[in-house]
Amino acid sequence: MMKQKSFLWGAAFFLVAAPATQAQVTLDVSKITCEQFLLFRVADPRDIGIWLSGYYHGKMGSTVVDMQNLKDTAEKVKDYCRANLQQPVMKGVETILGAGK
């Protein structure tokens, strides 16, 4: 009976403490290098790519998502990054989209 009570208290503590241990992670996307992007060092490149697409489309005032264009642009950014590992991935997107002009 004592072991069962200890187990229940331990389980209850774990359930109460678990949400407190989850950390919120924030990223400064402007500092992510192409190398980090390609090698999954910061996050899944698809997640970063989706965020970047939304960011630049928002800057251009567009609310349209062309899924094929999104995939094509992602491949072009990966190609850029393979040739420019130390450059920020945002520079690659700006180069591909012409957003930096």
NORNOR-V706740 format. One record per helix or strand of 3 or more residues. SS is the DSSP state (alpha for helix, beta for strand). FROM is the first residue (numbers start at 1). TO is the last residue. Records with the same first field share a line. If there is no record, write none. Layout:
SS=FROM-TO ; FROM-TO
This chain:
alpha=2-21 ; 29-31 ; 34-38 ; 45-59 ; 67-83 ; 89-97
